Amino acid sequence: MAQIKAEQMADRALDLKLVTDQQLQGIWAELGSRNIPTDDFFRACVRRGILTNYQVELLLANKRSDFFHGDYKILYMVGAGTFARVFRASHRQTNDIMAVKVLRRRHLDKKYAGQSAVDQFTREGELGLNLRHPNVVAVHQVSSKDRLHFLVMDFVEGWNLKEFVRIRRRIDPVEATRIMADIARGLTYAHEQGLSHRDMKMTNVLISSRGQAKLADFGLASISDELSTEMIADMDLPNTRTIEYAALERATGVRGDHTRSDLFFLGCIYYHMLTGKSPLQEPRDKMHRLSRTRFEDIEPIQQVLRELPQNVAMVVNRAMLLDPDRRYQTPDRMLADLETLHARLSGKATTEPGAEGEAAPAPEAYVAEKPLKNLILVEGDPMRQEQLRSALGKVGYSASATTDPFLAVGKFFENPQTAEGLLINAQDIGMPALNAFNRLADNAKTQNVAIVLLLDEPQRTWEENAKTSDSRVVLHMPLKMKALREVLDRIVPEPPRT
């Protein structure tokens, strides 16, 4: 098969409205010729932020679709679940950044829990259209046409809670309680609108780069009360949490107990944040997932974490009581306890009602660990990326990772406070790493962003062209983590307290 020329690829990108003629003229001027390798053309486009690696892959695969969904240009994929994929996207006219959630094609003709996958998906979106709260991810558009079904939502710069805990391993009681209060506020608001969530799990909680928790993905369909345990186990369900809710409600003898079930699984999230592990065993076998013993065999949190303050354990335990009548009955009641608890843990509360209604001294405030600083890590090698993220987490840094330096730079152009700093390893990325480093220096909004560029031994001469300053530092590989940490600690500012 004849190799496609760079100019042909440029024409294809122009026809698809991915680039403008003016942008292409700039690329040709930079490269000095149109008779160049296709790879050089695409590298220049990515370096300038004209195309993303995701778009390049589609172009190389000769795709004609998946570049746009409605008015939104798809930039790259940020997450993929069993049911849907989520993309970062920009509006054609306004360039507003949004998240576009797309139903996976393999589910288009399937039914789950008696509803078609398409109906479930659009129901989730339609519920979200009516929810507007700081702790709920807003849905702005639901599109269902032919065989393409997608939702347009706010894009939350940050992580889902599962990733956040994996990086941090455990969350100290003060921060965990603050995050829980955020989630409970979103759940309380939804409850006031007559809605339950029915999919409370860590991946459905998003933590922004500023530390605010937002609840996503309302509207999971419930399983009919008339189905037997064996019938449920035989069902092809895209979401295991559907089974978890059914199992809990059958174990307690209260079917369709959506609100109190939400609170039980909210308690599970609290437990997981504090201990670093799920309270529930997670067997692959569906019959085991439906077993009552999974809920009865939960190890008490005080045994897992003996140093946990008693008042924290009390809230966790009440949320996770198997008897639904002894559990929290509504989100606002749990929220009230969480807000009181957070004030006491952080030392903001000095009194509490005594037995006779008099003021009693508050217990000694729990001293929280220093909050982690947020970094964006640019690393081309997936294995090294994971190793660096883990190592950074141990020395006080929470890192979200990408392989594309210009996506990282773009985040800082959109919002210079998107993270406390940026770490770019040029080993596998090459010259685009240096170009991205310098682009931040050239912009008045981002010239003070803390950034470290790591250069491999063959790249050492590049430092001569790096625009360094007190906050923009070049380091040479090989490098010990201690030396990297010393530089990061010096130039990366403390995160704002929330």
C-alpha positions in Angstrom: 0.0 0.0 0.0 1.4 3.4 -1.0 2.3 5.7 1.9 0.0 8.7 2.1 1.8 12.0 1.7 1.8 14.7 4.4 -0.1 17.1 2.0 -2.8 14.5 1.5 -3.2 14.1 5.2 -3.4 17.9 5.5 -6.1 18.0 2.9 -8.0 15.3 4.8 -7.8 17.2 8.1 -8.9 20.3 6.3 -11.9 18.6 4.7 -13.0 17.2 8.1 -12.7 20.8 9.5 -10.1 19.7 12.0 -7.8 22.5 10.9 -8.1 25.8 9.1 -6.2 26.8 5.9 -4.4 29.5 8.0 -3.2 26.9 10.5 -1.9 24.7 7.7 0.0 27.7 6.1 1.7 28.2 9.4 2.7 24.5 9.6 4.1 24.6 6.0 6.0 27.7 6.8 7.5 26.2 10.0 8.5 23.0 8.2 9.9 24.8 5.1 8.4 22.3 2.7 5.3 20.2 1.9 7.3 17.3 0.7 8.0 15.9 4.2 7.3 12.7 6.1 3.8 12.4 7.4 5.1 11.8 10.9 6.9 15.2 10.8 3.7 16.9 9.7 1.6 15.4 12.5 4.3 16.1 15.2 4.2 19.8 14.1 0.4 19.8 14.4 0.4 18.3 17.8 3.2 20.5 19.0 1.2 23.6 17.9 -1.9 22.2 19.5 -3.7 22.1 16.2 -4.4 18.4 16.4 -4.4 15.9 19.3 -2.8 12.4 19.3 -6.3 11.0 19.3 -7.3 12.8 16.1 -4.0 11.8 14.5 -4.7 8.1 15.2 -8.2 8.4 13.6 -6.7 10.2 10.6 -4.1 7.5 10.1 -6.8 4.9 10.4 -8.7 6.6 7.6 -11.7 7.3 9.8 -14.3 9.8 8.6 -16.4 9.9 11.7 -15.8 10.2 15.5 -14.1 13.6 15.1 -17.2 15.6 16.0 -20.3 14.8 18.0 -22.9 17.5 17.4 -21.3 20.9 18.0 -18.4 19.4 19.8 -14.9 18.5 18.5 -13.6 15.4 20.2 -10.0 16.0 21.5 -9.1 12.9 23.3 -10.5 10.1 25.5 -10.3 10.6 29.3 -12.1 7.5 30.5 -13.8 4.3 29.4 -16.2 2.1 31.3 -18.2 -1.0 30.3 -21.2 1.1 29.3 -19.7 4.4 27.8 -16.6 6.3 26.9 -15.9 9.9 28.1 -14.0 12.4 25.9 -12.7 15.9 26.4 -14.2 18.1 23.7 -14.4 21.7 22.6 -17.3 23.6 21.2 -17.0 24.4 17.5 -17.8 28.1 17.9 -17.0 29.0 21.5 -14.1 26.6 22.2 -15.7 25.9 25.6 -14.3 22.7 27.1 -16.8 20.0 28.0 -17.0 16.3 28.6 -18.9 14.2 26.0 -20.0 10.8 27.2 -20.8 8.4 24.4 -22.7 5.1 24.7 -20.6 2.2 23.4 -21.9 0.7 20.2 -21.9 -2.8 21.5 -24.8 -1.9 23.9 -27.0 -0.3 21.3 -29.3 -3.2 20.8 -29.1 -4.7 24.3 -31.6 -4.6 27.2 -30.6 -4.5 30.9 -33.0 -4.8 33.8 -35.9 -4.7 31.4 -34.9 -1.4 29.7 -32.9 -0.9 26.5 -29.4 0.4 27.0 -30.3 3.5 24.9 -33.3 4.3 27.2 -31.2 3.9 30.3 -28.4 6.1 28.9 -30.8 8.9 27.8 -32.7 8.6 31.1 -29.5 9.3 33.0 -28.9 12.4 30.8 -32.4 13.7 31.1 -32.3 13.4 34.9 -29.0 15.3 34.9 -30.5 18.2 32.7 -32.6 19.3 35.7 -29.8 19.1 38.3 -27.8 22.3 39.0 -25.7 22.2 42.2 -22.0 22.8 42.9 -21.6 19.2 44.0 -23.3 17.6 41.0 -21.8 17.3 37.5 -24.1 19.3 35.3 -25.5 17.7 32.1 -26.1 20.3 29.3 -27.3 18.3 26.4 -28.7 14.8 25.6 -28.4 13.7 22.0 -29.9 10.5 20.7 -29.9 10.2 16.9 -29.6 7.1 14.7 -26.9 5.0 16.3 -25.0 7.8 18.1 -26.1 8.6 21.6 -24.1 11.0 23.8 -24.4 13.4 26.7 -22.6 16.8 27.1 -21.5 17.5 30.6 -19.2 19.8 32.6 -15.6 18.8 32.3 -14.1 18.4 35.7 -10.3 18.9 35.7 -9.0 16.3 38.2 -9.6 12.7 39.0 -12.3 10.3 40.0 -12.3 9.3 43.7 -11.0 5.8 43.0 -7.9 7.3 41.2 -7.5 9.9 43.9 -7.5 7.2 46.7 -5.2 5.0 44.7 -2.6 7.8 44.5 -3.0 8.8 48.1 -3.5 5.3 49.5 -5.5 6.6 52.4 -7.2 9.9 53.0 -6.9 11.5 56.5 -10.1 11.9 58.5 -10.3 15.7 58.0 -10.1 15.6 54.2 -12.2 12.4 53.9 -14.9 14.0 55.9 -14.8 17.2 53.9 -15.1 15.1 50.7 -18.0 13.1 52.2 -19.8 16.3 53.1 -19.5 17.5 49.5 -20.9 14.2 48.2 -23.7 14.3 50.8 -24.6 17.9 49.7 -25.0 16.7 46.1 -27.1 13.8 47.3 -29.2 15.9 49.5 -30.0 18.3 46.7 -31.0 15.4 44.4 -33.1 13.9 47.2 -34.9 17.3 47.4 -35.7 17.0 43.7 -37.2 13.5 44.3 -34.2 11.6 43.0 -31.9 8.9 44.3 -28.6 8.0 42.7 -28.5 4.2 42.7 -24.9 4.0 41.5 -22.9 5.3 44.5 -19.3 4.2 43.9 -16.0 5.9 43.9 -15.7 6.2 40.1 -18.9 8.3 40.1 -17.4 10.9 42.4 -15.1 13.4 40.6 -12.5 15.4 42.6 -11.6 18.7 40.9 -8.0 20.0 40.9 -9.2 22.3 43.7 -10.4 19.4 45.8 -14.2 19.8 45.4 -16.2 16.6 45.1 -18.9 16.3 42.4 -21.4 13.5 42.0 -21.9 12.1 38.5 -24.0 9.5 36.7 -27.5 9.6 38.2 -30.3 7.4 36.9 -29.2 3.8 37.0 -32.1 1.4 36.4 -33.2 -0.8 39.2 -33.9 -4.6 39.0 -37.4 -5.8 39.3 -38.4 -7.1 42.7 -40.1 -10.1 41.0 -36.8 -11.6 39.7 -35.2 -14.4 41.6 -31.6 -14.4 42.8 -30.7 -16.9 40.1 -32.4 -14.8 37.4 -30.4 -11.8 38.4 -27.1 -13.7 38.5 -27.9 -14.9 34.9 -28.6 -11.3 33.6 -26.0 -9.6 31.4 -25.6 -6.3 33.3 -23.0 -3.7 32.3 -22.7 -2.3 35.9 -21.9 -4.5 38.9 -23.4 -1.8 41.3 -26.9 -2.8 40.0 -26.3 -6.2 41.5 -24.9 -4.6 44.7 -28.1 -2.6 45.3 -30.3 -5.6 44.6 -28.2 -7.8 46.9 -28.4 -5.2 49.8 -32.1 -4.6 49.5 -32.9 -8.4 49.3 -30.6 -9.0 52.3 -32.5 -6.4 54.4 -36.0 -7.4 53.1 -36.7 -3.8 51.9 -37.0 -3.7 48.1 -36.7 -0.4 46.2 -35.1 1.3 49.2 -33.2 3.6 46.9 -32.3 6.5 49.3 -31.2 4.4 52.3 -29.3 2.1 49.9 -27.5 5.2 48.5 -26.5 6.1 52.1 -25.1 2.5 52.8 -22.9 2.7 49.7 -21.9 6.3 50.6 -20.7 4.8 53.9 -18.7 2.3 51.9 -17.0 5.1 50.1 -16.1 6.8 53.5 -14.7 3.5 54.8 -12.7 3.0 51.6 -11.2 6.5 51.7 -10.2 6.2 55.4 -8.7 2.6 55.2 -7.6 2.5 51.6 -9.6 -0.7 50.9 -13.2 -1.6 50.0 -15.3 -2.9 52.9 -17.0 -5.4 50.6 -15.3 -8.4 49.1 -15.6 -8.2 45.3 -15.9 -11.7 43.9 -16.3 -12.2 40.2 -19.1 -14.7 40.6 -22.5 -12.9 40.5 -24.1 -15.4 42.9 -21.5 -14.5 45.5 -22.1 -10.8 44.9 -25.8 -11.4 45.8 -24.9 -13.2 49.0 -26.1 -11.6 52.3 -22.8 -12.8 54.0 -20.9 -10.2 52.0 -22.6 -7.5 54.0 -22.5 -9.4 57.3 -18.8 -10.1 57.0 -17.6 -6.5 56.7 -14.6 -6.0 59.1 -15.4 -3.2 61.5 -13.5 0.0 60.6 -12.1 0.3 64.2 -10.3 -3.0 63.7 -8.9 -2.0 60.4 -7.8 1.5 61.5 -7.4 1.4 65.3 -6.2 5.0 65.5 -9.4 6.3 63.8 -11.2 8.9 66.0 -14.3 7.4 67.5 -16.7 10.0 66.3 -15.6 9.3 62.7 -16.1 5.6 63.2 -19.6 6.3 64.5 -20.7 8.0 61.3 -19.2 5.3 59.1 -20.9 2.6 61.1 -24.3 4.2 61.2 -24.2 4.7 57.4 -23.4 1.1 56.9 -25.8 -0.6 59.3 -27.4 -3.6 57.7 -30.7 -2.8 59.4 -32.1 0.0 57.2 -34.3 1.4 60.0 -31.2 2.1 62.1 -29.2 3.5 59.2 -29.3 7.2 58.3 -32.8 7.7 56.8 -32.1 10.8 54.5 -29.0 12.4 53.1 -29.6 15.6 54.9 -29.3 13.8 58.3 -26.0 12.3 57.3 -24.8 15.7 55.9 -25.6 17.4 59.3 -23.4 14.8 61.1 -20.6 15.1 58.6 -20.6 18.9 58.8 -20.5 18.9 62.6 -17.8 16.2 62.5 -15.6 18.1 60.0 -15.8 21.2 62.1 -14.8 19.3 65.2 -11.9 17.4 63.5 -10.5 20.6 62.0 -10.7 22.4 65.3 -13.4 24.9 64.2 -15.9 23.7 66.7 -15.2 24.5 70.4 -18.4 23.3 72.0 -21.1 20.6 71.6 -24.4 20.1 73.4 -24.0 18.2 76.7 -26.4 15.8 78.2 -28.3 18.6 79.9 -28.1 21.0 76.9 -25.1 22.8 78.3 -21.8 23.4 76.5 -19.3 20.6 76.8 -15.7 20.9 75.7 -14.9 19.5 72.2 -12.5 16.7 71.9 -9.0 17.5 70.7 -9.0 18.3 67.0 -7.5 15.6 64.7 -4.3 17.0 63.1 -4.7 16.4 59.4 -1.8 15.4 57.2 -0.5 18.1 55.0 -2.6 18.2 51.8 -0.9 16.8 48.7 0.2 19.2 46.0 -1.4 18.6 42.6 1.0 18.0 39.6 0.4 17.2 36.0 2.9 14.6 34.9 3.9 14.3 31.2 5.6 10.9 30.6 5.7 9.0 27.4 6.4 5.5 28.8 3.3 4.0 30.5 5.3 1.9 32.9 7.5 4.7 34.0 4.5 7.0 34.2 2.9 4.7 36.8 6.2 4.4 38.7 6.6 8.2 38.8 3.0 8.7 39.9 3.5 6.2 42.8 6.8 7.7 43.8 5.4 11.2 43.8 2.5 10.2 45.9 4.9 8.9 48.6 6.6 12.3 48.8 3.5 14.6 49.0 2.4 15.0 45.3 -0.8 13.9 43.6 -0.1 13.5 39.9 -2.5 13.2 37.0 -0.7 11.9 33.9 -0.7 12.3 30.2 1.7 11.4 27.3 1.0 14.7 25.5 2.9 17.8 26.6 0.7 20.1 24.7 -2.5 18.8 26.3 -0.9 19.6 29.7 0.2 23.0 28.5 -3.3 23.6 27.2 -4.8 23.0 30.6 -2.6 25.7 32.1 -3.6 28.1 29.3 -7.2 27.5 30.1 -6.7 27.8 33.8 -3.2 28.6 35.3 -4.5 27.2 38.6 -5.4 23.8 37.1 -2.6 22.3 39.3 0.2 23.5 41.5 2.9 22.4 39.0 4.0 20.5 35.9 6.6 17.8 35.5 7.7 16.8 31.9 10.0 14.0 31.2 11.6 14.4 27.7 13.2 10.9 27.6 10.6 9.4 25.2 8.7 12.6 24.2 11.7 14.4 22.7 11.8 17.9 21.4 8.0 18.6 22.0 8.8 18.4 25.7 11.2 21.4 25.4 8.8 23.3 23.2 6.0 22.8 25.7 8.3 23.9 28.5 9.1 27.1 26.6 5.5 27.8 25.6 4.5 28.4 29.2 7.3 30.9 29.6 6.1 32.8 26.5 2.6 33.4 27.9 2.1 36.1 30.6 -0.6 34.1 32.2 1.5 31.0 32.7 5.1 32.2 33.0 5.1 31.7 36.8 3.8 28.2 36.7 6.1 25.8 38.5 7.5 23.4 35.9 10.4 20.9 35.9 11.8 19.5 32.6 13.7 16.2 32.9 16.3 15.7 30.1 18.0 12.4 29.3 21.8 12.3 28.8 21.7 12.7 25.0 19.4 15.7 25.5 21.6 17.7 27.9 22.5 20.3 25.3 18.8 21.2 25.0 19.1 23.1 28.3 20.8 25.9 26.4 17.5 26.6 24.6 15.3 26.2 27.7 13.7 29.3 29.1 14.5 28.8 32.7 13.7 30.9 35.8 13.3 30.4 39.5 10.0 28.5 38.9 11.1 26.8 35.6 13.8 24.3 36.2 15.7 21.8 34.0 17.1 18.6 35.7 19.2 15.9 34.1 18.6 12.2 34.2 19.5 9.8 35.8 18.1 11.5 38.9 17.2 10.3 42.4 13.7 11.0 43.8 15.3 12.9 46.7 16.8 15.4 44.3 13.6 15.8 42.3 11.6 16.2 45.5 13.9 19.0 46.8 13.4 21.0 43.6 9.6 20.4 43.6 9.3 21.4 47.3 11.2 24.6 46.5 9.3 25.8 43.5 5.8 24.2 43.7 3.4 26.4 45.9 1.2 25.0 48.6 -2.4 24.1 47.5 -5.1 26.4 48.7 -6.9 25.3 51.9 -10.5 24.3 51.4 
